[in-house]
Amino acid sequence: MAIEVGVLSLWLLFDMIQFKPSEVIPMSGMVIGNSMTAMGLALERMKNEFKENNGRLLASLSLGAEPKQASHLIVQNTLHASLIPNVDRLKTIGLVQLPGMMTGLILGGVSPVMAIKYQLVISLSIFSSVSLSAMFITLCMYRYFFNKNKQLLQTDEEIRSSRS
């Protein structure tokens, strides 16, 4: 939510959009929707990484590593995986596919230059908000895989009960 407020503030500050529901709602919806998808991917990937690397994590912790040190590689892999769809989408814009927003604006009678402007704004906004959201959720949530004594939680039940 805070990231969307920041994105919306930048749009308005630099006069990229007007503060009208017809502009703010669809563009904000695209940013929020993509950010939620990235956060879901990040959390699912993190959960799988912790399960797959259980032995390595236990070994690191038993040798005196802090949870942050032990899970550094997992956090890194999670971030890379959660950003793959967004990076791939940016690589193909304009070359392989014409984005829906730009095409819709052109078909709606907006000049192609204005349509491209809006598409660039939304593409960069989505990329930055998705990146920040994935980083934020990953850096906040890896801690929940450890208890107060810095021990790795083994089951989903232990992880759920540690949150309460």
ZITAPE-V314459 format. One line per field, one symbol per residue. phi: phi as a letter, one per 40 degrees, with the letter a starting at -180 (. if undefined). A space follows every 10 residues. Layout:
# ZITAPE-V314459
phi=???
This chain:
# ZITAPE-V314459
phi=.ccccccccc dcccfcbccb dcbccccccc cccccccccc ccccccdccc ccbdcccccc ccchccdccc bdcccccccd cccddccccc cbcgccbbdc cccccccchc cdccccdccc cccccccccc cccccccccc cccccbcccg bcccbccccc cccc
